[in-house]
Amino acid sequence: MRSTHATMREMNQPPATYDDLLAAPEGVRAELIDGELHLQAAPSTLHQRIALKLAVDLGHRFDGPSSDAPTRPGGWVLIAGPELWLGSPQPQSLVLCPDLAGWREARFPVDQADHGIQVVPDWVCEILSPSTQRFDRLRKADAYARAGVSWMWLIDPDAGMVEVYAQHDGLWTRVRAAEIGERATLPPFGVEFDVGAWWPQQPT
């Protein structure tokens, strides 16, 4: 399924709401941007495997209290596939679901009644698919910037590459890119990564 959105103005219908998001078919990712409901089918197996390997790698090193160990600095809270409520003044007017998101430990809400997280992440990561790449790079990236996310990674499984973007004054600037075969320090995490380790090993 391609990423789709309701063309409210063309159809002369009112903007989509969180109730429309809740009514989305089971098994699809539903997001809400500027009154438009965006639906995405479940990601490919490659997408899911990269997401899992990345989550394990980052989680092992960073998720938890700060540490003096150089290989496990900690200091972050990392969540796979969170539902972010980042609208203002109505939090549920902007609902985004990154593949991974991270908060500096001191900023994460320990006690929260709702399943939607209203604290803007410090970092988000999107793993691109051919059918969603344009949406992720344009509409969704713009929404993250407007919400105040500081760092964004875009991982292209087919190109074997990760791009690092920094946000300033609501605009993204690409500050780093690395591909399979490289070892690179990628902000905002100040350690070296083996980028290729996030891709499944291919049979020989």
Stockholm file with secondary structure:
# STOCKHOLM 1.0

chainA/1-204         MRSTHATMREMNQPPATYDDLLAAPEGVRAELIDGELHLQAAPSTLHQRIALKLAVDLGHRFDGPSSDAPTRPGGWVLIAGPELWLGSPQPQSLVLCPDLAGWREARFPVDQADHGIQVVPDWVCEILSPSTQRFDRLRKADAYARAGVSWMWLIDPDAGMVEVYAQHDGLWTRVRAAEIGERATLPPFGVEFDVGAWWPQQPT
#=GR chainA/1-204 SS CCCEECCHHHHTCCCCCHHHHHTSCTTSEEEEETTEEEEECCCCHHHHHHHHHHHHHHHHHHBBSCCSCTTCCCCEEEEESCCEECCSSSGGGSEECCSEEEEEGGGSCSSCSSSSBCSCCSEEEEECCTTTHHHIIIIIHHHHHHHTCCEEEEEETTTTEEEEEEEETTEEEEEEEEETTCEEECTTSCSEEEGGGGSCCCCC
#=GC SS_cons         CCCEECCHHHHTCCCCCHHHHHTSCTTSEEEEETTEEEEECCCCHHHHHHHHHHHHHHHHHHBBSCCSCTTCCCCEEEEESCCEECCSSSGGGSEECCSEEEEEGGGSCSSCSSSSBCSCCSEEEEECCTTTHHHIIIIIHHHHHHHTCCEEEEEETTTTEEEEEEEETTEEEEEEEEETTCEEECTTSCSEEEGGGGSCCCCC
//
